[in-house]
Amino acid sequence: MKNHLVRTHRSAEHFPREQHLAWRISEVATDPVEVAPETEEMIVNRIIDNAAVAAASVTRRPVANARAQALAHPYSPGATVFGVDGRYSPEWAAWANGVAVRELDFHDTFLAAEYSHPGDNIPSILAVAQHAGRSGRELIRGLATGYEIQVDLVRSICLHEHKIDHVAHLGPSAAAGIGTLLGLDTETIYQAVGQALHTTTATRQSRKGEISSWKAYAPAFAGKMAVEAVDRALRGEGAPSPIWEGEDGVIAWLLGGPKAEYSVPLPGPGEAKRAILDTYTKEHSAEYQSQAPIDLARRLRDRIGDLDQIASIVLHTSHHTHAVIGTGSNDPQKFDPTASRETLDHSVPYIFAVALQDGTWHHEHSYAPERAQRPDTVELWRKISTAEDPEWTRRYHSTDPAEKAFGARAEVTLKSGEVIVDELAIADAHPLGARPFARDQYIAKFRTLAEGVVEPAGQDRFLEVVQRAGELSAGELSELTFTVSPDVLARAPRSPKGLF
């Protein structure tokens, strides 16, 4: 990996295009290096993972609405949309599938200077691959680039510190991945990356206070914008330049300011794109930093015994966990039994309370209104707080995979005065955890989440096709989806008609 110093440059300053971060990213996207077998293996795992969580969310209102918007834009050749037959305009297919994948907050994650869900790259890159008649091999190459660029940006440029939503790293990565997929030249990808960043930079209010369905829509919007940015760049339209480093650019006014410097690692020429191997998926449908606490709660149940004897619980954890999903956020909504699902999955006190009581976690039952409003749950929930521990913060930001941690130390004080202490650094499903996910676990997750949604024969067909993704011909890429019966789709709540 080569580190690139990125800072603001005055308009009058000589700053060759070849030194722009967007250009460097485009050079990575055009590098013809082969995809390593282990990278391809993990890409296939994540296509399965995305389909799994999309199946589980296919009847939820935000997903049904996004799908309805896509269905209003049929197109040939076009791309597929989860749940239905037909082909649709690729930017709208990317939109609908992006919402389906993101709705339950249940797919892969990477946390470093920023946080991200790199699997959000898949819907837009796959939609363009289907529309443009590309092969499975070209799809794999495009996805390797999408993951690489997003992970490298997340390693080095913190967005949330400046209250910018993390999808600002997704627009550029998806545009770069599409560029690799299509075999575009560096200049065209450069313009698309700049446009994608410019149109997807927004505040992180989407993840603050009362969190709405836009939390799922935001990454889908970024993917849709990436598709449209590539389309415009192909037609010769340009982007603000330099987009990151300009005097009135992203760094100067939205991030660290005119004097800020970032060191962005990117693969050198001929260096394999392996970033996906540093990412991890979720066993539980909740914000990633809740994964280890859920496993910790399940482990503590037997030691605590009678939960009514709990006087208080303090989760000592990283600054990010404390400030984003803990009591350091100062969001009263995180203790509101009538809060939205999106808010509850960003409340580690709620999640820890339910995991302690139930000994399990379910993507629907654990968030049901009757579950959140149970009096004994509310009582326990309000006994739980978080506290920042500098050591957990240090480990959160560690670059050493063996040391990097997203967990917590739980201190449970009983009414008797006894204190029970336990900690868990990483989730059981993490690559270094007690039960790391491999192909069998991804398939099991798909089977579990698709049960009662996708017919068994449809599940079998999808799993057979996806596991030979790199060998698929252009005509076979349309098989990387699933359909469901009209009876299943009818479970979705009816919504008012929109414009389309």
N, C-alpha and C positions, 0 to 999 in steps of 0.2 A: 504494500500500500504506500502511496505517496501522499504526503500532507501538503495541502495548498492553503496558503495564507490568504484570507478573504477579509477585506476592509473597504471602507468608503473611499472613493476617489472623486476629487473635484472635477467638474466638467472640463475645465481648462487643462487638466493634467493628462499627460500622455499615458494611455492605458490600453494597450493592444487588445483587440477582441480575443485573441488566443489565450489571454490571461483571465478572462471573465470566468466566473464559476459556472455559468450556464454553458459556456463553450467547453470547459473541462468535462462537465457531465455529458455533453454531446459526444465528446471523443470516447468516453467510456462506452456509450451506447453504440457507437459505430465500430468498436473493436471486434474483429471477427473471432475472438478466442472461443474455443469450444466450452460447452457447459459440462462441468465435472459430473460423473455418475451420481455421487452422493447429493449434489445439488439438485439434479433432476429428480432423484428419489423423493427429496423433501418437497419439491414443487408439486409433485403428484399428490403427496400427502395433504398439502394445503388446498389443492383443488377439491379433494374429497371433503376436507374440513369445511370449506366454504359452502359446498352443497349441503352438508349436514345441517348447518345452522340456518341456511335458507329454507330447507324443508320444514324445520321447526317453526319458522316465522311466517310461512306462506299465507296464513289466514289472519295475521295481525293487521289492524287497520292501516298503519303507515305503509306497510308492504303492499296491501291491496290497492291503496291509492296510487302508489308509485307505479304499480303494474298497470292500473287503469290508464294512467298517463301514457305509458309506453304502448299499450294496445291501441291507442288513438293514432299511432304513427307506424302503421304497417309499411314494410319496405322490402324490396327484392334487389340484391340477395339478402341483405340484412343480417340480424343476429337473433339468437333465441332468448326467451325470457323464462325464468324459472316458473314452473307450474302450468304453462299453457303451450299449445301448439302454435305454429306460425313463425314468421320472421319479421323483425321490426328494425327501425332505423337504429344504427349501432349506438349512437349517443344516448338514445332513450332506453335501449336494452341495458346499457351500462348503468344507467340511472336506476332502473327498476331492480336489477340484480344487486347493485351496490347497496340499496336500502334493505333488501332481503338478507344479505350477508351481515349487515351491521346492526340490524334491529335489536337482536338479543345480546349484543356485546359478548359474543361467545366464540370468536375465532382468534387468530393468532395475534401476538403482541411482541413489541420490542421496546425496551425502556433503557434510556441512557441520559444524555443531556436533555432530550425531549422524550415524549412517549408517542407510541404509534401502534397501528394495526396494519402491518404491511400486506396482509391478505386483501386489503381494500384495493390493491393494484389489480387483482385478478379480474374483476368484472369488466373493466374498461378494456384491458388488453385482450381478453378473450373475445369480447364483443367485436372488436375491430378484426381480430383474426378470422372469426366466422364470416364477417361481412366481406372481407377482402380476399377470401379464398386461400388463406395461408395454411401451411401444414402444421402438424403437431410439433415437429422439430423447431419450426420458426416460433411457435407459441412458447415453447420451453425457453428459448433464447430471450424472447421479449420479457417473460416473467422473471428470469434471472436478473435482467437489467433493472426492472421495476423494483424488485426487492433490494438489490444492491444500492441503488441511488437513495431510496428512502432510508434504509438503515444507516448509510454513511452520513446523510444529513442529520438524522436523529442522534447519531453519535456526537455530533459537533456543534450544532446550532440549537440553543434552547429557545423555544417559542413561548412557553407558558409563563416564563419569568416576565415577559412583556405583554402578557394577556392576549397573545395571538394563538388561535386555535391550531392544533397539531396538523390539520389537513393541509396547511400551507406547505408541508413537505411532500404531500401526496400528489398534488397537481403536477409538479415537475417530474416526480419519479414515474408516474403513469405516462406522461408525455414521452419521457425518455424510453420507457419500455415499449411503447407503441412504435417509436422510431426504430428501435432494434428489430422488432417484429416485421416491420415493413421494409427493412433494409434502406432506410433513408440516409441522406448525406448529412454531414455534421452541421452545415449551415441551416438546413431545414429543421433539424432537431433543436438546434440552438434557439431558433425563433419560437418553436412550439413550447419549449421549456420556459422561456421568458413569459410568454402569454399565459401559460398555465399557472405560473406563480402569481402573476399580476391579478388574475381573476379569482384566485382561491385563498387570498390572504384576508382573514376576518378575525374578529375578536373571539375569545373563548367564553363569552357569555353563554354559548350553547351548552356549556358544561358547568354552569354556576347557578346557584339558587334553585328555582323550580325548573328542572331539566325537562325539555319537551321532546317531541319526536324528531326535531331537527338534529339531535345528536346522531341519529341514524342517517338522516338525509345529507348532512354536511359532507361526509366522505364520498357519498354517491354523486353529489354535486361536483366535487373535485374531479372525480373520474369522468363525468360528463363534460366538464370544461376541458379536460385533457384531450378528449376525442375531438372536440370542436377546435381546440388550439392547433392540433395536428392538421385538421382539414384546412384551416386558414393558412397555416404555414406552407402546405403543399400548393396552395394557390398563389404563393408569393408574398403573403402579408407578414409584416414584421412585428416585433415585440418591443416594449420599452427596454432600453439598453444603456448601460449595464443594469440589469434588473435588481440584483442584490447590492452591487457596489456603487451605484450611481449616487450623485450628490443629493438627490431627492428620492433615493431608492429605498429598498426594504430595510437594509441594515441601518441606514442613517435615521429613519423616521419611525420604523415599526419595531426594530430590535434594539441592539445595544447602543446605537447612536453613532455620530460621525467618527468617534475615536475608538470604537470597538473593533476587535480583531477576532476572527474565528479561524481555526485550523481544521480544514475539512479533509478527511482521508478518502482517497479514491484509488481504485486499482490502476496500476500502471499498464502500459501496452503489453498485451499478451498474458496478463495476469487474470486468472479465473475469477469469476464473480461468485463468491461463496457466502455472501452476507446472510442469506436465508438460513444458514446453518446456525447462526447465532440467535435466531428468533425462537419463540415457543408458543404453543397453543394453550387453550384453556380446557380444563376438565369441568369447570363449573361456570355457569352463566352469570358472571359478575365481573366487575372491573378487575383488571389483572392483579392489582395489589391486594385484592381480597382472596386470591387463590390460596396462598399459604395460610392466612388466618382461618379460612374455612377448614382446611385440613388440621390446623392446630386446635380449633374448637372441637372437632370430632375426636381428637386424641385426648382432650381434657375432660370430656364428659364423665368418664369412669372415675377419674381422680376427684372430681368435684362432688359427684353424687347428687344430692338434693339441691337443685338449682335455686330453690327458694331461700337457701341459706347464704346466697351471695349478697354481700353488702355493696361491692363495687368491683369493676374490672377496668384496669388501665392497660391499653395496648401501647407499648413503647416501640416506636417505629421510625421510619425515615421522615424527613421534612415533607417530601412529596406526598406520601400516604397520609400524613397528619393534616396537611394543608388542603388536599384535594378531596379525599374521601373520609377524612376524620373530623374531629371537633375543631381542629385548627382552621377549617374552612369558614367557621362562624356562620354556617348556613343552618338556620333553625329548621328548614325543610327536611334536613337529614334525620330529624326526630319526629316527623309528622306522619302519623299512621295513615293519613289519607293522601300521602305524596304519590306522585307518578312512579311507575316502574323504573323509568330512567333515573329518577332521583334516588330511589331505594338502592339501585345497583351501584350508586356512588355514595353509599352510606355504610362504612365498615362497622359502625356500632349496630345497625340493624342486621347486617349480614352475620356478624359474629353471634348475635343473640339467637337468630333462627337456627344457625348451624349448631349451636350448643344445645338447643331444645330438640331439634329433629335428628341430629346426627347425620344429616345428608343435605344435599342441595339440589333443587329442581328448577329448571328454567321457567316453569309456569307456576307450580304450586307454591314455591317459596316467595313469590311476589304477589300472590292473589290478595285482593283487598281484605278478605276474611282472615287471611294469615297475618297480614301486617297489623290488623286491628285487634288481634286477640289480646285481652287485658294482661295476661301473664307475660306475653311477648313485649308489650309496651313497657311494662314495669321493669323487666330485665334490660331491655334496650336502653332505657334512660339511666341505667347504672353504669353504662359503658362509655369510656372516653379514650382519647388517644393523646400521646405526648411524644414530641420529637426527641429522639435520642441521637446525638452526633455520630455515634458509631454505626447505627443503622443507616444514617444519611451517607456516611462515608462508603459503606458497603454498597448502597444503592448506586453510587456513581463510580464504583471501582471498574476498571477496565479488565481486571482479571476474572475470567468466567468462573473460576473456582471460588472466588470470594464474593462476587456480585450477588446481592440478596435483595429480595422484595418482601421480606416477612416481618415478623414482630416478636416481641417478648410480652407475654401476657402475665400480668400480676393480678390474681384473683383474690380479693380479700373477703373472707367469710364473716358472717355476723359474730362468730365466736372469736374473731381476731386472727385466726389462722390465715396465712397467706400461701397460696399455691402458685408456683411460678413454672412456666414452660415457654419454650420458644421454638420457632421453625423459620429457617432462613429462606427456603425455596419450596414451592408447591411440590406435591408428590409427583405430578405429571411433568414437571420440568425435566429437561434432558439430564440434569444431575440429581434429580429427585428420587424418591423412594420407588416410584412406579412410572418411569419415563415413557412418554408416548412414542410408539413406533407404528408401522403400517397397520398391524392388527388392531391397535387402539383407535386409530383414525377410522378404520372400517367399522369397528364396534360403535363408535360415536355416531357415524352416519346411520347405521342400522337402528340405533336407539331413537335418534331424532326423526328419522323418516318413518318410523312405525306409525301406522294409522293415517299416514299422509300420502306416501308413495307406495303403490302396490309392490309386493315382494318381487314380482317379475321386473318391474321398473327399477327397483334397487339393484337387482342382479345385473341388468343390462348396463346401468350407469357404472357400477364398480368394475365390470369387465372392460368397458371401453376406457375408463380413466386410467386404469393401471397399465395401459399401453399408449399413453398420451403422446409420448415422443415419437411413436411410429405411425400416428394417424395421418391419413391423407387429408387434403383440404376438405373433401366432401364429408369426412367423418367428424370434423370438429363440431358440427351441429349436434352430435350425440352427447356432448359434454354438458348435459342439462337433464332435467326430469320434468315430467308432466304429472298432473294429479287429476282426479275425477271432478266433474262439476259438483258433485256432492261435497267434496272437500272444500272447493272454492266457495261454496255457498255458506260455509261456516264464518267467513269473513264478515264483519259488520258492514252494513250499508252506509254509504257516505253520500253527502250531497254531490250533485254533478258539478264539475269544474268547467273550465273553458273549452276543453278538448272533447 
